[in-house]
Amino acid sequence: MSAIVFKPPNLAQPAATALVVEPVLTSLLAILSTLASLGFDVLVAESFKDAKGALRAARPSLLVTDIRLHEYNGLHLVLRGQTMWPGLPALVTSPTDDPVLRAEAARLDSTFVTLPVSPVELHAAICRTVFRSSAAPRDPIRPPFERRHSERRSPSGPSSIAGKRRVAERRRPTLVHTA
């Protein structure tokens, strides 16, 4: 009697993709092997410019970036990615543990990892980042210089006084020189 092998129907969902921007080869290999073990398709970008193009082309499921990207910062890339794709999970790596950069990464709702890190810790950080992001999508991040119309400053007081106040504030006292 021959064995019957049951194959479930192919209900394959699109594979999750991760965009990785990491200039250090040893760190890149560690990240690639961990992402591959989790089933991610991995796109690798060499520079900030290449990563911007990859972000424009399609939405990745995860963004992994180094903090130092030559003339740019990895947090710039996270901000750009989350502006383009609200709720994009991001993992920021750094060779040093800087509390200021860690706080900025947390403000952008991304995970900060100090390299080198064990594969188990990297695996946990990736899972924590992806599942935290999918559980509670956030509002899109706006750069701080953009304000909505309702957030713009309006002059205080009645409009008739405000116009006079502005003119008065522009006047500069004139200096009189006596010889």
trRosetta pair geometry for C-beta under 8 A, 3 or more apart (Angstrom, degrees):
i j d omega theta_ij theta_ji phi_ij phi_ji
8 11 7.2 -50 136 6 110 104
15 39 6.9 -138 -148 157 95 87
15 40 7.3 126 163 -150 99 31
15 41 4.6 86 117 -19 131 113
16 39 6.7 73 39 108 104 90
16 40 5.2 -62 96 -112 95 73
16 41 7.0 169 87 21 42 77
16 61 3.9 -50 -162 25 91 167
16 62 7.1 47 162 -4 112 101
16 130 8.0 29 -171 -139 154 140
17 40 6.5 108 -133 -171 21 85
17 41 4.6 -36 -103 73 77 96
17 42 7.3 163 -159 -88 66 21
17 43 6.1 32 178 -10 112 104
17 58 7.4 34 64 112 154 123
17 60 4.8 -104 101 -135 94 76
17 61 5.5 130 51 7 51 93
17 62 7.7 -161 103 33 43 73
18 35 5.0 -106 40 -148 154 141
18 40 4.4 19 -7 174 113 144
18 41 7.3 166 19 79 69 45
18 42 5.2 -21 65 -111 95 70
18 43 7.1 -171 89 29 45 71
18 60 6.0 87 -131 180 21 123
18 61 6.3 -56 -71 65 61 87
18 62 4.2 -19 -114 70 90 103
18 63 7.5 178 -161 -81 68 20
18 64 6.0 24 174 -1 113 109
19 43 5.0 -22 -108 72 67 106
19 45 6.4 17 -175 -8 97 114
19 51 6.4 115 161 -142 125 88
19 54 5.4 149 -128 123 130 134
19 55 6.9 -35 -47 -72 179 75
19 60 4.2 -127 -15 -47 101 165
19 62 7.3 -172 28 93 64 55
19 63 5.2 -13 64 -115 102 68
19 64 7.1 179 89 31 51 67
20 28 6.8 122 143 -139 130 82
20 31 5.7 148 -137 121 138 134
20 32 6.9 -123 32 -75 172 76
20 35 7.2 -127 -57 -15 130 159
20 42 5.9 -1 0 -166 121 105
20 43 7.0 165 21 82 72 50
20 44 5.2 -28 71 -107 98 68
20 45 7.2 172 82 23 45 72
20 64 4.6 -9 -111 70 74 109
20 65 7.6 178 -157 -76 40 47
21 44 7.7 140 -86 -163 41 56
21 45 4.8 -26 -92 70 91 101
21 46 7.8 -4 -138 82 78 2
21 47 7.6 -10 -149 132 112 4
21 48 7.3 75 -166 -86 151 46
21 50 7.8 157 -110 80 107 98
21 51 4.7 -17 -74 -78 137 138
21 63 7.9 -3 8 -173 103 85
21 64 7.2 175 28 96 60 60
21 65 4.4 8 58 -119 106 82
21 66 6.3 -115 111 16 77 80
21 69 6.4 4 146 -103 126 125
21 74 7.1 173 88 -119 118 96
21 77 6.5 -80 42 172 156 173
22 27 5.3 -134 179 105 131 106
22 28 4.2 171 92 -84 121 83
22 31 6.0 142 -20 24 162 149
22 44 7.8 -67 36 -143 85 97
22 64 7.0 -19 -44 124 110 101
22 65 7.3 -165 -63 -144 66 32
22 66 5.0 115 -119 -39 59 110
22 93 6.7 15 -109 53 108 140
23 28 7.8 -148 77 -49 8 119
23 46 7.8 72 -101 -165 74 60
23 66 5.9 -85 13 34 84 159
23 68 7.4 -69 25 94 132 88
23 69 7.3 162 -32 -115 118 56
23 70 8.0 124 -71 -40 150 83
24 27 4.2 56 86 19 109 113
24 28 6.4 176 86 -18 53 87
24 66 7.1 125 8 -98 94 149
24 95 7.6 101 -33 -68 157 115
24 115 7.6 164 67 113 146 154
25 28 5.5 -56 -144 36 30 115
25 29 6.4 31 159 -20 66 103
26 29 5.9 -52 -149 33 30 110
26 30 6.6 30 153 -17 62 105
26 116 7.7 -37 123 -99 119 113
27 30 5.7 -55 -150 37 34 111
27 31 6.3 30 154 -16 67 108
27 66 7.4 87 109 -88 148 116
27 93 6.5 152 180 143 136 153
27 115 5.1 13 -115 -164 123 158
27 116 7.2 -135 -92 -101 87 71
28 31 5.9 -58 -147 39 29 109
28 32 6.1 30 155 -21 66 109
28 44 7.1 58 -161 -133 121 128
29 32 5.7 -53 -142 37 30 112
29 33 6.4 26 160 -17 64 105
30 33 6.2 -57 -148 36 27 105
30 34 6.5 23 156 -15 63 109
30 115 8.0 147 66 -139 145 115
30 116 7.5 128 -22 -145 171 87
30 117 7.7 145 143 62 146 76
30 119 6.8 -136 -163 -87 95 80
30 122 6.6 164 148 -38 105 172
31 34 5.9 -59 -148 39 30 109
31 35 6.2 26 157 -15 67 110
31 64 5.9 166 -169 142 138 154
31 93 7.6 -95 -75 -44 134 154
31 122 6.9 -132 -102 -172 61 140
32 35 5.9 -58 -143 40 28 107
32 36 6.1 28 158 -20 65 109
32 42 5.7 141 -130 134 81 176
32 44 7.6 -17 -88 -74 116 121
33 36 5.7 -54 -143 38 30 112
33 37 6.4 32 156 -21 63 105
33 119 7.3 -52 99 -120 112 121
34 37 5.8 -55 -150 34 31 111
34 38 6.7 22 153 -12 63 108
34 119 5.7 -173 -86 -150 106 83
34 122 4.8 -90 -97 114 169 121
34 123 5.5 -141 -155 -74 112 73
34 126 6.4 161 138 -12 119 148
35 38 5.7 -62 -151 41 34 108
35 40 4.1 -59 176 54 94 130
35 42 5.2 100 106 -78 140 118
35 62 7.8 -159 -124 76 117 140
35 64 7.5 -118 -67 -9 134 151
35 126 7.0 -166 -89 -134 72 158
36 39 7.7 63 -176 -63 32 16
36 40 6.7 -88 -78 57 31 77
36 42 6.8 -59 -64 -17 80 126
37 123 7.3 -47 86 -105 126 115
38 123 7.0 166 -62 -138 114 85
38 126 6.4 -122 -39 115 166 141
38 127 7.5 -158 -122 -70 136 85
40 61 7.1 -143 -126 64 102 124
40 62 6.8 -55 -122 35 143 126
43 54 5.7 163 136 -156 142 140
43 60 6.8 -121 34 -97 121 125
45 50 4.0 173 -160 109 97 106
45 51 3.9 149 103 -72 162 71
45 53 7.9 158 -124 54 126 89
45 54 5.3 -123 -71 0 126 142
46 50 5.3 66 43 21 72 155
47 50 4.9 99 52 9 74 100
47 51 6.9 -135 99 -4 41 90
47 69 6.8 119 -159 -177 54 102
47 70 6.9 -17 -138 16 96 132
48 51 5.7 -58 -148 38 31 112
48 52 6.4 37 152 -24 65 102
48 69 4.6 109 -58 141 101 135
48 70 7.1 -122 -7 48 111 99
48 71 7.6 -99 17 64 144 78
48 72 4.2 66 -80 40 161 147
48 76 7.2 11 -142 88 131 120
48 77 6.1 -135 -134 -73 86 112
49 52 5.7 -49 -151 29 31 113
49 53 6.8 30 152 -15 61 104
50 53 5.7 -55 -154 36 34 112
50 54 6.4 33 150 -18 67 106
51 54 5.6 -53 -146 38 35 111
51 55 6.3 37 153 -21 66 104
51 65 7.1 59 -139 -103 161 119
51 69 7.9 -62 12 -142 142 152
51 77 5.6 -3 117 -139 143 131
52 55 5.7 -55 -149 36 30 112
52 56 6.5 30 152 -19 64 105
52 77 7.5 -118 -67 -123 73 87
52 80 6.6 -41 -111 139 89 153
53 56 5.7 -54 -149 34 32 111
53 57 6.4 35 153 -26 65 106
54 57 5.6 -51 -147 30 33 115
54 58 7.5 -46 177 44 62 77
54 60 7.4 27 142 -42 105 119
55 59 7.9 35 -158 -108 61 44
55 60 7.3 -67 -106 1 65 103
55 63 7.8 19 -94 -100 109 127
55 77 7.9 -178 -41 -167 146 86
55 80 6.7 102 98 122 167 103
55 81 5.2 -118 -129 -104 139 83
55 84 5.7 109 155 62 112 157
55 85 7.3 -132 -166 -5 95 117
56 84 7.2 -104 -90 -145 54 154
59 84 7.9 -166 -100 122 86 101
59 85 4.6 137 -127 -116 106 142
59 88 7.1 -135 -161 -96 94 108
60 63 5.9 117 77 -68 130 71
60 81 7.9 -37 42 -153 105 128
60 85 7.9 162 41 54 60 169
60 88 7.2 66 69 -149 79 113
61 89 7.4 -2 153 41 57 109
61 130 7.1 24 150 -128 99 112
62 88 8.0 146 -120 -180 24 77
62 89 5.2 -34 -114 84 72 104
62 90 7.4 151 -168 -95 61 33
62 91 6.9 11 180 1 106 105
62 126 7.0 29 -155 -155 159 92
62 129 6.9 88 -135 111 111 121
62 130 5.9 -49 -83 -86 118 100
63 77 7.1 -166 173 133 134 104
63 78 6.5 163 103 -106 138 69
63 81 5.1 47 -60 157 163 174
63 88 5.9 41 -7 153 118 116
63 89 7.1 173 25 94 75 51
63 90 4.4 -20 71 -110 104 82
63 91 7.2 177 92 27 55 64
64 90 7.6 167 -80 -160 33 57
64 91 4.7 -10 -111 66 76 105
64 93 6.9 32 -179 -16 88 111
64 126 7.9 -24 -82 -106 123 100
65 69 7.0 -32 -177 -56 109 127
65 74 3.9 165 126 -151 112 109
65 77 5.1 169 -118 79 169 139
65 78 6.6 -144 40 -53 136 86
65 90 7.0 -21 18 -165 103 104
65 91 7.6 150 25 82 58 57
65 92 6.0 -21 73 -113 82 65
65 93 7.2 -166 99 23 33 82
66 69 6.3 139 76 -64 92 78
66 74 5.4 -158 93 -68 36 137
66 92 7.7 85 -154 -165 13 63
66 93 5.2 -45 -107 72 59 95
66 94 7.1 122 -164 -85 67 47
67 73 6.5 -19 -180 -164 65 78
67 74 4.5 -96 -111 22 28 122
67 75 7.1 18 -137 -25 75 85
67 92 5.8 69 -74 175 81 104
67 93 6.8 -129 -18 87 81 44
67 94 4.2 20 -3 -91 135 97
67 98 7.9 142 -177 32 169 126
67 101 5.9 21 -136 -168 143 146
68 73 7.3 -32 -103 -123 37 56
68 74 7.0 -24 -2 -23 22 101
68 94 7.6 99 -12 -125 88 77
69 72 4.5 -26 84 76 108 90
69 73 6.6 160 31 -116 94 6
69 74 5.7 125 -21 -66 111 67
69 76 7.8 -117 48 50 128 110
69 77 6.8 73 -5 -28 161 129
72 76 5.0 -102 -174 54 104 143
72 77 6.9 92 138 -42 130 92
73 76 4.8 108 62 -9 79 99
73 77 7.7 -149 99 0 51 81
74 77 5.4 -50 -158 34 46 113
74 78 6.5 49 145 -21 70 100
74 92 5.2 140 116 -137 130 98
74 93 7.7 -143 -141 45 177 59
75 78 5.3 -46 -146 34 41 115
75 79 6.3 44 153 -20 67 102
75 92 6.6 16 -74 -112 72 148
75 101 7.3 -144 -43 -149 131 84
75 104 5.5 -10 -123 132 156 123
75 105 6.5 -115 -98 -81 106 69
75 108 6.5 173 -151 -12 91 154
76 79 5.8 -55 -150 37 30 111
76 80 6.3 29 152 -17 64 107
77 80 5.7 -53 -145 39 32 111
77 81 6.1 32 156 -19 65 108
78 81 5.8 -57 -145 39 28 110
78 82 6.1 18 160 -10 65 110
78 90 4.4 106 -128 173 105 169
78 92 6.4 -47 -51 -69 141 112
78 105 7.4 85 28 -128 174 72
78 108 5.1 79 127 148 129 152
78 110 5.3 -61 -148 -42 146 156
79 82 6.1 -60 -141 43 26 103
79 83 6.2 29 156 -22 63 108
79 108 6.3 -94 -75 -119 73 132
79 141 6.3 -111 -146 110 72 140
79 143 7.4 74 171 -87 127 81
80 83 5.7 -56 -147 34 28 112
80 84 6.4 20 157 -12 64 108
81 84 5.9 -60 -147 41 30 105
81 85 6.0 -32 173 40 69 101
81 88 4.9 -108 142 92 102 158
81 90 6.5 130 78 -80 137 124
82 85 6.7 -71 -118 71 28 64
82 86 6.5 56 -177 -116 68 39
82 87 7.5 141 -140 14 84 18
82 88 5.1 -139 -91 44 63 103
82 90 7.0 -76 -52 -22 108 131
82 108 6.6 179 6 -171 156 98
82 109 7.7 124 -118 56 153 105
82 140 7.3 159 150 -151 77 61
82 141 4.8 40 116 19 116 124
83 86 7.8 13 -139 -71 16 68
83 140 6.5 75 -135 -177 46 101
83 141 5.7 -83 -76 74 71 86
83 142 7.3 99 -119 -101 101 35
83 143 7.4 4 -95 -37 141 82
84 88 7.7 25 72 -25 80 144
85 88 4.3 76 95 -55 107 118
86 137 6.8 75 133 179 95 108
86 138 6.9 -133 -178 81 94 67
86 139 7.0 -66 -152 165 132 25
86 140 4.0 -80 -89 -86 121 77
86 141 7.5 162 -115 1 79 68
87 133 6.0 125 179 178 74 96
87 134 7.9 84 172 -94 115 41
87 137 3.8 -25 -102 -138 133 97
87 138 6.1 161 -87 35 69 66
88 133 7.4 -36 135 -168 16 145
89 110 7.5 128 -175 -117 51 73
89 129 4.8 123 177 152 118 90
89 130 5.2 161 86 -100 173 45
89 132 7.3 123 -119 67 116 82
89 133 3.4 -135 -78 -3 100 162
89 134 7.4 -38 -46 -34 128 74
90 105 8.0 -135 106 -156 109 90
90 108 6.9 -30 60 126 137 115
90 109 7.7 97 39 95 97 68
90 110 3.7 -40 85 -116 99 121
90 111 7.4 -177 100 26 55 68
90 129 7.1 -120 71 -168 24 129
91 110 6.4 -168 -83 -177 22 95
91 111 4.8 -17 -116 65 75 102
91 113 6.2 11 -180 -1 101 119
91 125 6.2 101 -135 140 128 107
91 126 6.4 -41 -58 -99 157 64
91 129 5.0 -75 -69 -71 97 170
92 101 7.6 -141 131 161 140 103
92 105 4.7 -127 37 -118 141 130
92 110 5.3 77 -14 127 102 130
92 111 7.0 179 26 86 70 47
92 112 5.2 -22 71 -107 102 65
92 113 7.1 164 83 23 48 72
93 113 5.1 -29 -105 74 72 96
93 114 7.7 135 -159 -109 64 14
93 115 5.2 38 -177 -31 111 117
94 97 7.1 135 93 -85 118 34
94 98 6.5 -87 151 15 159 99
94 101 6.2 98 -70 114 161 148
94 112 6.9 -8 9 -168 115 93
94 113 7.5 155 24 82 69 48
94 114 5.9 -39 74 -110 83 60
94 115 6.8 175 77 15 28 87
95 114 7.4 53 -178 -163 14 72
95 115 5.6 -48 -96 68 53 93
96 114 7.0 -48 145 -137 11 106
97 102 7.0 18 -169 -51 73 129
97 114 4.5 -28 -73 -88 88 144
98 101 4.1 58 84 19 114 110
98 102 6.4 178 87 -15 56 85
99 102 5.3 -53 -141 37 34 117
99 103 6.3 36 158 -21 66 103
100 103 5.8 -54 -151 35 30 110
100 104 6.5 28 151 -16 63 106
101 104 5.5 -52 -145 38 35 112
101 105 6.3 38 154 -20 66 104
101 112 6.8 140 123 -133 85 138
102 105 5.8 -54 -149 36 29 112
102 106 6.5 30 151 -18 63 106
102 112 4.6 -164 -124 82 70 167
103 106 5.6 -53 -148 36 33 112
103 107 6.4 39 150 -25 64 102
104 107 5.5 -48 -149 30 34 116
104 108 6.7 23 154 -8 63 105
105 108 5.9 -63 -153 44 33 104
105 110 4.8 -88 -173 77 84 97
105 111 7.1 -27 153 109 122 10
105 112 4.0 123 76 -63 157 106
106 109 7.3 34 -176 -83 37 28
106 110 7.5 -111 -78 55 23 57
106 112 7.0 -58 -45 -10 77 117
108 141 7.0 8 -134 -97 77 163
109 132 7.9 -159 -179 124 96 117
109 133 7.2 118 143 -99 114 87
109 138 6.0 174 -18 -11 167 152
110 129 7.1 21 -156 -136 57 116
111 125 5.3 160 147 -173 146 94
111 128 6.3 109 -93 93 146 107
111 129 4.4 -97 -4 -81 131 109
113 117 5.7 -50 175 -33 111 157
113 121 7.7 145 -144 135 114 102
113 122 6.8 77 -164 -110 155 71
113 125 5.1 54 -81 -169 127 168
114 117 6.8 125 83 -64 55 105
117 121 4.7 -113 175 87 106 121
117 122 5.0 129 103 -58 118 90
117 125 7.5 3 149 -3 160 142
118 121 4.7 89 57 10 84 102
118 122 6.9 -153 91 -5 42 88
119 122 5.6 -56 -143 40 32 112
119 123 6.1 39 155 -24 66 105
120 123 5.6 -51 -148 34 29 115
120 124 6.5 28 153 -17 62 106
121 124 5.7 -53 -147 38 33 112
121 125 6.3 34 153 -21 65 106
122 125 5.6 -52 -145 36 32 112
122 126 6.4 32 155 -19 65 104
123 126 6.0 -56 -150 35 28 109
123 127 6.4 23 155 -14 63 109
124 127 5.8 -57 -145 40 30 109
124 128 6.0 32 156 -21 66 109
125 128 5.7 -53 -142 38 29 113
125 129 6.3 30 156 -21 63 108
126 129 5.8 -57 -149 35 29 111
126 130 6.3 20 159 -13 65 109
127 130 6.1 -58 -142 40 29 104
127 131 6.0 12 167 -5 66 115
128 131 6.5 -64 -137 46 21 99
128 132 5.8 22 165 -20 62 115
129 132 6.2 -57 -139 36 21 108
129 133 6.3 15 162 -15 59 113
130 133 6.1 -64 -151 38 25 108
130 134 6.4 13 159 -12 64 112
131 134 5.9 -56 -139 41 33 105
131 135 6.1 38 160 -28 65 107
132 135 5.9 -58 -150 29 27 113
132 136 7.2 -37 173 35 61 94
133 136 7.7 -100 -152 59 21 60
133 137 7.3 47 173 -95 65 60
134 137 7.6 -1 -140 -58 28 84
138 141 7.6 35 112 -53 122 84
142 146 4.8 -107 172 72 112 122
143 146 5.2 89 64 0 81 103
147 151 4.3 -132 -172 88 101 115
147 152 5.5 128 116 -72 134 66
148 151 4.7 87 54 6 78 106
148 152 7.7 -122 94 -25 45 78
149 152 6.1 -36 -163 -2 37 114
155 159 7.3 107 72 -113 122 57
155 162 3.6 101 126 -146 147 136
155 165 7.3 154 -165 64 130 128
155 166 7.3 -74 -104 -51 144 111
156 162 7.3 156 64 -94 36 110
157 161 4.8 -66 137 78 128 127
157 162 5.6 163 78 -60 96 87
157 165 7.4 91 61 -15 142 148
158 161 5.0 84 66 12 86 101
158 162 6.9 -153 95 -12 41 91
159 162 5.4 -53 -140 34 36 116
159 163 6.6 39 163 -23 67 100
160 163 6.4 -52 -156 28 28 108
160 164 7.1 19 151 -8 59 108
161 164 5.8 -63 -156 42 37 108
161 165 5.9 40 150 -26 72 109
162 165 5.5 -53 -143 34 31 114
162 166 6.5 34 157 -22 64 102
163 166 6.0 -53 -152 31 30 110
163 167 6.8 26 153 -14 62 104
164 167 5.8 -56 -152 37 36 109
164 168 6.2 33 152 -18 68 109
165 168 5.7 -57 -146 39 31 111
165 169 6.2 32 155 -23 66 107
166 169 5.8 -53 -146 33 30 111
166 170 6.7 29 155 -21 62 105
167 170 5.9 -59 -156 31 32 111
167 171 7.2 39 150 -30 63 98
168 171 6.0 -45 -158 16 38 113
